[in-house]
């Protein structure tokens, strides 16, 4: 664990800043500064509340689309273990730096994408490292390894909580609806109609794929905990067999510090 003196020295030596999420203090790279400010202003409060709601030291969290690591850092304080997946090479380096700076020992990092097949895929963005690197964009494209959620989770035990924000690839991943029927992870899902359309789709096929998975669960609600009917809207949704008010809201104690890095 960093001492307060060591923390201040680290902040001075490199471009880092402090970040507080729900009472937990972290050290992160100074950029993206606007995103860190939005977090501290409470703009993403409902997302963090959902992560906390399902938290337990018996549950493993998968952060699919970890980006620069805000949700990964927070989940590391609440869950047994966090598996953070990020294919964008620029974002992955920031993610790695942020996890290393906080000496967290219950996070594994994976520089790959989730898709509906295992192999290689191309992703791109107007600026690599931004939050919207995706398969449907061909600007500044890079080839990255990819795998399926089923293969990724093969050695990861239940119970699972999955936060999935993968910039349009969610419909590819959720084609394996049998995985969700078998494993029944609590799922916090972001959908991206604009990226489906960018790829040439009208969104109806993707919508039906996600709805098929949603129908496997007893409850669908938005990150604020309000019951929702995903059949009539796009956007962020949580699928669970737990009622939103029944899911655990207890934030657990921080775990020991350090970081494990796994490159696939």
N, C-alpha and C positions, 0 to 999 in steps of 0.2 A: 504493500500500500504506500502511495506517495505521502510523504510528510508535507505539511503546509509550506515549509521552506522550499522543498524540492519542487512542489507544484508551481510556485511563483517563479522559480528559476527556469523551469520548463517553458512557462508562458513567455518569458523574456527571450529565451534562446531561439525559439521558433514561433511562427505565426499561429499561435493557438489562442483560444478564448475559453472562458468558463461557460457552461451551459447547465441550467437547472431545469429538470423535468420532474414534476410531481414531487418535489422535495429532494430528489437525488441530484448530486452535483457531479458533473462530468467535465472533462477537458477535451475540446475538439478543435480541429483546424478552423481557422477564422472564416474561411469560405466553405459553403455559401452563407455569407453573413445574414442576408435577408431571411433565409429559411430558419436559421437559428433564432432570429428575432421573432419571427412569426410563432415559433414554438413557445417561446417565453411569454408571448402576448396571449397565448391560449387558443390560437386559431385551430390547432389540431387536438384540442382537449378531448373531443369525443373519440378519436382514434386511440389515444393513450388510455382512456377510460375503458375501451373495449379490451385492450391488451391486459389491463389490470383485472377486468371482470372475470376473465377465464384463467387467471394465473394461479399456479400452485407449484410447490416444489416437487410434485409428482408428475407434472406435465412438461413435455418437451415442446418448444416453440420453433417453428420453421418460418423464417423471415424471407419470403420469396420476393425479390426486388428490394434488397436492403438499402440500395443507393449509398448514402454517406453514413448511415448507421444510427440514426436517431432512435428508431424503433428497436433495433438490435441492442443498443446500449440500455434502453429502458427495460426491455424484456429480460436482459441478463440479471437484473436485480430481483426478478419475480419468478422465473421459471427454472426448472431443473437444468436444462441446457438449451442453448439457442444455436440453430444451424442457419447461418446467414448466407444467402445466395445473391450474387451480383455479377452480371456478365460484362458491364461496361468497364473497360480497363482503367479509365481515369477515375471513375467513381470507386472502383474496387481499391485503388491505391489509397484514396482518402479514407475509405471504410477501414482498411487495414491500419492506417496511421491512427485513426480515432480509437480503435479497439486496443492497439498497443499502448497508446498514451494513458489509457485508463486501467491497464494491467488486469484485465478481466479473464478469468480462467475457465468460464463455462460457455464459451462461444467458439464455434468452428466456422471458418470462412471458406467459401467455395466460389471460385472465379469461373462460373459457367451459367448457362441459361437453362430454364425449364421449358420443354416443348412437349409435343406429342410423339416424339421419336428421340432416339439417342444417336449422336453423331456430331455434326457441325451445323451451325446456322450463322447467318449474317445479320448484324444489327447496325443501326446508324442513327445519327442525330445531327442537327445543325451545329451543335457543340457537344462533343463527347464529354461526359462528366455531368451534364445537366440531368434533370430528373425524368426526361422523356426519351431516352435512347430506346429504340424499338425495332422490331423486325420490318415494319412497313415503311421505314425511312431508309433511303439508299444513300444519303449524304454522309460522307466521312465513315463509310461502312467498314466494319471489322468482322473477321470471322472468329467465332468463339465456339468452344465445346458446348454441347447441350445434352440433356438427358430427360427422362420422364420422371414425374413425381413418384410413380410406383417404384422405379429403380432407385431413385434417390432415398426413399424411405424404407428400403428393404431391410436395413439393419437398425432402423430407429424404432424403438418400441412405442406402443400406445401408453397413455393417452397423448394426443397431439392437438396443438393449436397452430393453425396456419394463417399467417397474414400474407396475403397475395396481392401485390400491386406491380404487375409485370407489363404494363403499357401495351395492352392489346393481346398478349399471348395467353391470357387467361382462358379464352375459349378453346385454344389448342390443348392446353393442359387438362381442362375439365372434360375433354372428350372421353377420357378414361373414367366414366362415371362409376364403374364398378369399384375402383379404388375407394371412392368416397362411401359407397355402400358397405364395403368390407371394413374400412378403418374408422369411419365416422369421425374425422377430426372436426373440431370446431373451426369454422372457416370465416375469416374476415376478408372480404373480397372487394377489390376495386375494379370496376368495369370501364372500358374506354371505347365508347361508340365512335368517337372521332378518329381513332386509329384504325378501327375496323373499316370505316369508310375510306380512309386513306389507302388501305390495302385493296380497295375495289369492291368491298361488300356493302350490302345495305344494312347489315347488322342483325337480320332476322335469324340466320342460322346460328350465329354466336349466342344470341339471346336465348334461343331454344336449348342450346347445349347447356348453358348456365342454369336455365330454369329446370332442366332435367335433373341436375345435381341438387338444386334447391328443393325439389319435391321429395328427395330422400330424407329430408329433415322435418322435424315437427314444427320448427319455428324459423321465421325469417324476420329480422329486424334491422334497422339502420344502426350506425355506430352510436347514436344517442340512446339506443335501447328501445326506440319506438317500433311497435309492430308495423311491418310493411308487407305489401304484396308485390313481390319481385316480378310477377307476371305482367304488371302494368307500368313498370318504370325501369329505367337504367340508373346506374349510379352505384354507390357503395352499399354493400349489404353484408349482413352476418347470418350465416346458416348454422343452426345448432339444435340439438335435441333438448337443450336446457332453455327454460324461459329466461328472458333477459334479467328479470329480477332474482332468479334463482342462481345465476352464475356468481361465482365468488368475486367479491369486490375487495378482498383483503390484499394489500400490498405486502409482500414478504420482505424479510430482512435481506440486505445485500449479501451476496456470496463472496467467497475469497477472491483475490485479484490475480490477473494474469491473462494470457490469450493463447489459444491453440489455433494454428493456421493450417488449413488443408486445401491444397490446390488440386483440382481435378481437370 
